[in-house]
Amino acid sequence: MKKLFKLLLARKMAKTPIGLAALAIGWYLARHRRQKHADHEDDHTKRATHDDHHRRRPVLQRRPY
């Protein structure tokens, strides 16, 4: 339901130049936030030891979009 609401809102906003600019800014900020969050997650998945042969693989997560 939330995804449908977001889709309908995005379609409505994309019809006006100001709405399109707001969508572009929101998209850019969300992308930047996801990238920063992914970098932060990579720091937490590393083990304290330096044994490269037994390093745990990070868990794959679904993207929110």
N, C-alpha and C positions, 0 to 999 in steps of 0.2 A: 504494500500500500504506500509505503514511504517512497519507494522508487518511482511509482506511478505519479505521485504528487510532484516529485522533483522533475520528472519528465514534462509534465503539463506546465509547471512553472517556468521551466527553461524555454519551452516553445513559446509561451506567452511573452517572456522577456526578450527573446531573440527577434521579435517583430519590430522593436524600436531601437534606434542607435544607442540610446543611453542604457537600455537593458542589455544590449549586446556587449557594450563596454563593461558593464557590471559582471556579466557572465565570464568575460575574458579575465578580468581581475580575480574573480573567485576561483576560476580554473587554475590560474597561475599560482595563487596562494596555496590552494589545496595540493597541487603538484609539488610545490616546494616543501610543504609540511610532510607529505608522504615520503619524499626523498630524505628529509632530515630524520624522520622516524625510522626509516629503514637503516640508515647509517647508525643510529642509536641502538637499534636491535642487534646489529652486527657486533657492536662492542660487547654486548651482554652474552652473546652465544659463544664467545671464545673461552676456553678453559684457562685456568691459572697456570697450568703446566705448559711447557713448550714442546710436548710430545706431538708431533704432527701426524703420526701414524694412527693415533687414537682420538683425534679431534672429532667432536660431535657435529653432525650436520644440523644446520638450523631447520626448524620446522617450517614448511611452506604454509603461507597464510593466504586466504582469499583476499583479493583486493576489494575495497568498498564500492567500487563502481561497477 
